[in-house]
Amino acid sequence: MGELMRRYWQPVAPAAELEEAPVKEVRLLSEDLVLYKDRSGSYGLIGRFCAHRRVNLAYGIPEEHGLRCMYHGWLYDETGQCTEQPFEETVRPESRFKDKIKLPGYPVQEMGGILFAYLGPLPAPLLPKWEYLLMGDNVLREMFVSELPCNWLQCQENSLDPVHLEWLHGYYGSYVAERHGGPLASFKTGSGHKKIGFDVFEHGVIKRRVWGKTTEEDEPWKVGHPVLFPNILHNYAGQGRYFLQYRVPIDDENTWHLDYICYSLPPEVEAPPQESVPYQYVSPYNAQGRLRFEDVLSQDMMVWVAQGASMDRTQERLGESDVGIILFRKLLEEQMAIVEDGGDPMAVIRDPVKNDALAIPQEGRGYIPLTANMANGARPPSATTDLIMDLLAKASQVS
């Protein structure tokens, strides 16, 4: 599985985070690394420990080109190659010892305010230009970042399970409201999903559903909802809100979760410029150490973590609601076999013509635009949503 995941560009940090502190520890795909931005503005992702005396380079010094160990001054470039050894070069100017020293080093690219890294064999494929990362007309963006003590696949399989929607976010959500003093909403078993279906396409899986009052003639079935292979959820939540969720393996029992949101403002509201995409770290736990459940994102995280660090799938009893999960597991096995045979798995892009602002079919794009009544229960409160609500409220007063 790890070799498969290394064939894809993975997010490693919000770019804004390295503006605040230019060096950051990163654990990705079970590898301990350090991410940095040097004084020239270039990014690097290299092995975490200096090859000399094994000092943690998270405390290193960004130079004009590369990262310098603060212990004895060894300098490394973005490929992990040692380029300077001050004392060795002083006492033995003819020595080429530094040429023999190299840490792991991986390519880093920025897109949409996210730093992505590629840890697989070279040449690297193209970094996918997902449409939501490139939307530039009158939009505001933000990110929610979490570290979760569970395997990434538990998070991703949730996106192949549409039936959880009415239970976890519906019935359980009303139970949460009751716990906070509200009424328990009425709920009838069978009032949610009535039919689900899944189709494989070039970038992953399209999930389709008939639920509530919709029929097979409506977008949830005819257009569907994409899950991008191997570890991305692509979503449009209505009211001008576009989502990408990345479920990135830290290792077998921990996940780095990035929730990226792009808000498209109506024409009468002008979005102020964002010098960088703001982010906030969100813990799955509350102050008492219990799993949070007060918004949609935390409810999802709650069940992922509650399944354990690495869920024992031999103990599952899968049913009719799990056909998407079964399909996805088979797809993973097929793509791992392709990698073992030396091929590129699905959704790896090498042709620039096929990588031009990738617009993925998505249900709901014709829904109502962003308004001052935008639902606030999907994500934790943030300065960005406060700003949007203020802009919309002022626009409504003018009109």
Legacy VTK file of the C-alpha trace (Angstrom):
# vtk DataFile Version 3.0
C-alpha trace
ASCII
DATASET POLYDATA
POINTS 399 float
0.000 0.000 0.000
2.827 2.395 0.821
4.368 2.005 -2.637
1.003 2.840 -4.198
0.598 5.996 -2.101
4.100 7.136 -3.080
2.962 7.398 -6.717
0.858 10.467 -5.873
1.625 14.023 -4.777
0.589 14.372 -1.139
-0.122 17.594 0.803
2.377 18.200 3.593
1.533 21.666 4.996
-0.318 24.914 4.379
2.103 27.271 2.622
1.172 29.979 5.142
2.562 27.843 7.961
6.092 28.165 6.585
5.702 31.927 6.403
5.329 31.878 10.193
8.121 29.371 10.854
10.291 28.347 7.883
11.198 24.866 9.147
8.732 22.157 10.148
8.945 18.510 11.176
6.949 16.234 8.894
6.219 12.535 9.134
4.835 11.246 5.850
4.342 7.672 4.638
6.237 6.399 7.721
9.267 8.565 6.899
10.638 11.231 9.268
11.409 14.388 7.299
11.841 18.132 7.645
10.114 20.669 5.412
11.731 24.077 4.938
11.596 27.296 2.955
15.012 28.810 2.303
15.826 32.505 1.958
15.475 32.372 -1.825
11.869 31.216 -1.419
12.518 27.629 -2.527
11.036 24.693 -0.633
12.756 21.485 0.380
11.706 18.226 2.025
14.679 16.216 3.255
15.581 13.592 5.829
15.040 14.857 9.348
18.441 14.038 10.862
21.818 15.437 9.873
24.120 12.754 8.468
26.970 14.002 10.700
25.821 13.576 14.314
22.104 12.854 13.793
20.840 16.222 15.017
17.218 17.049 14.230
17.252 19.494 11.306
13.907 20.920 12.400
16.134 23.278 14.411
18.276 24.081 11.380
18.962 27.444 9.740
17.430 28.272 6.338
20.137 29.739 4.099
19.953 31.389 0.672
20.031 27.927 -0.887
19.295 25.072 1.475
19.096 24.199 5.162
22.114 24.334 7.474
22.587 22.134 10.530
23.069 24.378 13.549
25.481 21.896 15.226
28.501 21.956 12.874
27.212 23.921 9.892
26.703 21.182 7.331
24.471 22.538 4.553
21.947 20.508 2.526
20.110 21.458 -0.658
16.531 20.520 -1.579
17.649 17.153 -2.985
19.243 16.233 0.354
22.761 16.615 -1.050
25.331 18.000 1.380
26.877 21.085 -0.242
29.043 22.514 2.554
31.082 21.115 5.481
32.866 24.186 6.895
35.484 22.566 9.150
36.312 19.712 6.791
36.773 22.191 3.932
38.994 24.377 6.148
41.437 21.656 7.197
41.295 19.679 3.941
40.306 22.003 1.083
40.891 19.222 -1.425
38.463 16.872 0.307
35.248 15.982 -1.503
33.734 14.308 1.550
30.540 16.345 1.158
29.897 14.775 -2.246
29.454 11.418 -0.527
26.819 12.706 1.904
23.192 12.725 0.861
19.941 12.618 2.819
16.612 11.619 1.293
15.184 14.576 -0.616
11.830 14.955 -2.330
10.274 17.496 -4.736
7.899 20.097 -3.274
5.419 22.275 -5.178
2.874 24.868 -4.058
-0.636 25.027 -5.468
-3.688 26.791 -4.078
-1.868 27.654 -0.857
-0.962 24.006 -0.164
2.540 22.520 -0.226
2.617 19.131 -1.948
5.440 16.575 -1.928
6.179 13.557 -4.094
7.966 10.618 -2.439
7.887 8.133 -5.311
10.235 7.086 -8.106
11.363 9.689 -10.621
10.417 11.189 -12.962
7.589 12.597 -10.876
4.126 12.823 -12.437
2.383 16.165 -12.759
0.794 17.732 -9.699
-2.951 17.538 -10.492
-4.498 20.937 -11.131
-7.844 20.301 -9.479
-10.270 23.042 -10.389
-11.041 23.936 -6.765
-7.360 24.747 -6.119
-7.261 27.188 -9.026
-10.559 29.061 -8.721
-9.512 32.700 -8.811
-12.555 34.869 -9.487
-14.100 36.448 -6.392
-13.333 33.638 -3.966
-12.084 33.221 -0.404
-10.331 30.105 0.836
-9.451 28.467 4.130
-8.096 25.181 5.467
-8.758 23.024 8.505
-5.904 20.682 9.426
-6.045 17.742 11.843
-3.826 14.901 12.977
-5.896 11.797 13.624
-4.800 8.658 15.510
-6.164 6.258 12.902
-5.331 4.730 9.537
-6.012 6.894 6.456
-8.195 4.263 4.793
-10.793 4.502 7.563
-11.190 8.163 6.658
-11.340 7.553 2.922
-13.806 4.662 3.088
-16.242 6.982 4.839
-16.564 8.817 1.509
-17.700 5.589 -0.185
-20.460 5.167 2.415
-23.315 7.575 1.595
-25.807 5.902 3.941
-23.971 7.203 7.001
-25.207 10.683 6.066
-28.723 10.420 7.474
-27.582 8.552 10.574
-24.341 10.202 11.673
-25.098 13.718 10.438
-28.886 13.472 10.648
-30.211 11.389 13.511
-27.044 11.595 15.585
-26.811 15.310 14.808
-30.304 15.814 16.210
-29.310 13.788 19.276
-26.362 16.158 19.754
-28.754 19.109 19.464
-30.969 17.503 22.114
-27.938 17.096 24.374
-27.458 20.861 24.065
-31.048 21.658 24.968
-32.797 21.479 21.591
-35.632 19.164 20.504
-34.914 15.690 19.133
-35.844 15.818 15.453
-38.354 13.303 14.152
-36.737 10.547 12.106
-38.082 7.595 10.190
-35.949 4.622 9.236
-35.776 4.493 5.435
-36.406 8.205 4.957
-32.829 8.777 3.768
-31.134 6.829 0.976
-33.252 4.530 -1.180
-30.699 3.532 -3.792
-26.921 3.844 -4.162
-24.583 3.097 -7.058
-20.897 3.445 -7.924
-18.961 3.785 -11.182
-15.210 3.796 -11.729
-13.909 6.673 -13.880
-10.412 7.840 -14.819
-9.833 9.791 -11.595
-11.537 7.484 -9.096
-15.132 6.583 -8.267
-18.431 8.381 -8.873
-20.985 7.618 -6.164
-24.653 7.972 -7.058
-27.709 8.017 -4.837
-31.442 8.399 -4.694
-32.352 9.850 -1.342
-34.946 12.018 0.321
-37.259 13.333 -2.400
-34.809 12.889 -5.282
-35.246 10.427 -8.161
-32.963 8.926 -10.787
-33.655 12.027 -12.887
-31.972 14.305 -10.345
-28.289 15.214 -10.112
-27.369 13.045 -7.090
-27.960 10.040 -9.379
-27.414 11.381 -12.910
-24.248 13.377 -12.182
-23.066 11.923 -8.894
-20.398 12.757 -6.376
-16.695 12.004 -7.080
-14.200 10.344 -4.763
-10.746 10.926 -6.246
-8.267 8.047 -6.120
-6.602 7.257 -3.874
-7.262 9.589 -0.924
-9.305 12.694 -1.843
-12.962 13.614 -1.407
-14.235 16.133 -3.974
-17.421 17.895 -2.893
-19.714 20.809 -3.589
-21.821 21.545 -0.518
-24.153 24.061 -2.132
-24.295 27.787 -1.377
-21.006 28.441 -3.183
-18.893 26.124 -1.007
-16.336 23.880 -2.730
-14.420 21.248 -0.738
-11.399 19.019 -1.174
-10.477 16.674 1.663
-7.086 14.942 1.626
-6.513 11.912 3.887
-2.719 11.655 4.026
-0.963 8.692 5.675
1.472 9.766 8.367
2.076 6.078 8.995
-0.089 2.962 9.374
-1.892 4.303 12.450
-2.003 8.080 11.980
-3.486 10.410 9.363
-2.886 14.048 8.416
-6.275 15.380 7.325
-6.582 18.540 5.225
-10.016 20.079 4.662
-9.682 22.718 1.910
-12.635 25.045 1.284
-13.176 27.580 -1.487
-16.091 30.002 -1.074
-17.397 31.563 -4.287
-18.971 34.916 -3.436
-21.977 36.319 -5.344
-21.301 39.095 -7.912
-22.573 41.866 -5.635
-19.915 41.030 -3.004
-16.242 41.701 -3.736
-13.847 39.304 -2.051
-10.909 41.073 -0.381
-7.465 39.834 -1.487
-5.923 36.958 0.469
-2.137 37.157 0.599
-2.129 33.551 1.755
-4.722 30.886 2.466
-5.501 30.924 6.215
-5.517 27.671 8.137
-6.279 26.391 11.595
-5.405 23.150 13.327
-8.475 21.358 14.651
-8.171 18.646 17.291
-10.615 15.746 17.169
-10.747 15.997 20.977
-12.399 18.516 23.280
-10.927 20.015 26.460
-12.040 16.953 28.441
-10.165 14.603 26.120
-13.309 13.184 24.511
-13.941 13.079 20.789
-15.779 16.151 19.497
-19.095 15.827 17.639
-20.635 19.309 17.366
-20.129 19.833 13.606
-20.164 17.638 10.500
-16.368 17.431 10.205
-15.895 16.464 13.849
-18.656 13.842 13.592
-16.787 12.187 10.724
-13.501 12.344 12.629
-15.194 10.904 15.698
-16.224 7.692 13.934
-12.908 7.311 12.111
-10.938 7.532 15.356
-13.511 5.448 17.248
-12.805 2.543 14.874
-9.347 2.236 16.407
-5.838 2.971 15.175
-6.105 0.355 12.432
-9.519 -1.227 12.161
-9.615 -5.035 12.071
-11.507 -5.589 8.837
-11.659 -9.351 9.404
-14.286 -8.636 12.069
-16.586 -6.591 9.795
-19.998 -7.744 8.606
-20.571 -5.806 5.403
-24.046 -5.276 3.967
-25.918 -3.535 1.167
-24.772 -0.066 2.268
-21.136 -1.130 1.824
-20.977 -1.881 -1.916
-18.910 1.273 -2.504
-16.388 0.262 0.145
-16.089 -3.214 -1.373
-15.554 -1.692 -4.825
-12.899 0.680 -3.509
-10.966 -2.098 -1.763
-10.907 -4.119 -4.983
-9.728 -1.022 -6.830
-6.876 -0.589 -4.348
-5.798 -4.205 -4.877
-5.884 -3.786 -8.667
-3.813 -0.608 -8.568
-1.262 -2.091 -6.159
-0.788 -4.961 -8.625
-0.170 -2.449 -11.431
2.519 -0.747 -9.325
4.149 -4.106 -8.560
4.330 -4.739 -12.320
6.080 -1.394 -12.853
3.140 0.579 -14.250
1.444 3.840 -13.348
-1.719 3.393 -11.265
-4.939 5.230 -12.101
-5.187 9.013 -11.691
-1.448 9.517 -12.187
-1.161 12.352 -14.712
1.838 12.849 -17.002
0.264 14.574 -20.008
0.072 18.387 -19.527
-2.889 18.545 -21.923
-4.878 16.379 -19.498
-3.868 18.497 -16.506
-5.486 21.827 -17.328
-7.760 22.988 -14.455
-9.315 19.563 -13.956
-13.074 20.035 -13.687
-14.696 16.925 -12.239
-18.428 16.142 -12.683
-20.123 17.097 -9.424
-23.765 17.098 -8.356
-25.326 20.269 -7.025
-23.500 23.020 -8.880
-26.832 24.559 -9.811
-27.838 24.969 -6.185
-28.430 28.378 -4.575
-25.418 30.717 -4.253
-23.666 31.690 -1.058
-25.979 33.714 1.173
-26.008 35.229 4.652
-27.972 32.164 5.773
-25.028 29.891 4.989
-25.103 26.879 7.299
-22.548 27.158 10.080
-22.719 23.583 11.368
-20.452 21.925 8.806
-17.118 23.207 10.139
-15.717 24.854 13.272
-16.058 28.655 13.499
-13.337 30.587 11.676
-12.254 34.133 10.858
-12.926 33.449 7.170
-16.556 32.472 7.655
-17.023 35.437 10.010
-15.648 37.713 7.279
-17.931 36.173 4.654
-21.012 36.567 6.821
-20.090 40.205 7.462
-19.579 40.914 3.733
-22.874 39.281 2.818
-24.752 41.100 5.563
-23.373 44.469 4.419
-24.280 43.680 0.800
-27.846 42.849 1.785
-28.162 46.170 3.636
-26.999 48.088 0.556
-29.430 46.282 -1.722
LINES 1 400
399 0 1 2 3 4 5 6 7 8 9 10 11 12 13 14 15 16 17 18 19 20 21 22 23 24 25 26 27 28 29 30 31 32 33 34 35 36 37 38 39 40 41 42 43 44 45 46 47 48 49 50 51 52 53 54 55 56 57 58 59 60 61 62 63 64 65 66 67 68 69 70 71 72 73 74 75 76 77 78 79 80 81 82 83 84 85 86 87 88 89 90 91 92 93 94 95 96 97 98 99 100 101 102 103 104 105 106 107 108 109 110 111 112 113 114 115 116 117 118 119 120 121 122 123 124 125 126 127 128 129 130 131 132 133 134 135 136 137 138 139 140 141 142 143 144 145 146 147 148 149 150 151 152 153 154 155 156 157 158 159 160 161 162 163 164 165 166 167 168 169 170 171 172 173 174 175 176 177 178 179 180 181 182 183 184 185 186 187 188 189 190 191 192 193 194 195 196 197 198 199 200 201 202 203 204 205 206 207 208 209 210 211 212 213 214 215 216 217 218 219 220 221 222 223 224 225 226 227 228 229 230 231 232 233 234 235 236 237 238 239 240 241 242 243 244 245 246 247 248 249 250 251 252 253 254 255 256 257 258 259 260 261 262 263 264 265 266 267 268 269 270 271 272 273 274 275 276 277 278 279 280 281 282 283 284 285 286 287 288 289 290 291 292 293 294 295 296 297 298 299 300 301 302 303 304 305 306 307 308 309 310 311 312 313 314 315 316 317 318 319 320 321 322 323 324 325 326 327 328 329 330 331 332 333 334 335 336 337 338 339 340 341 342 343 344 345 346 347 348 349 350 351 352 353 354 355 356 357 358 359 360 361 362 363 364 365 366 367 368 369 370 371 372 373 374 375 376 377 378 379 380 381 382 383 384 385 386 387 388 389 390 391 392 393 394 395 396 397 398
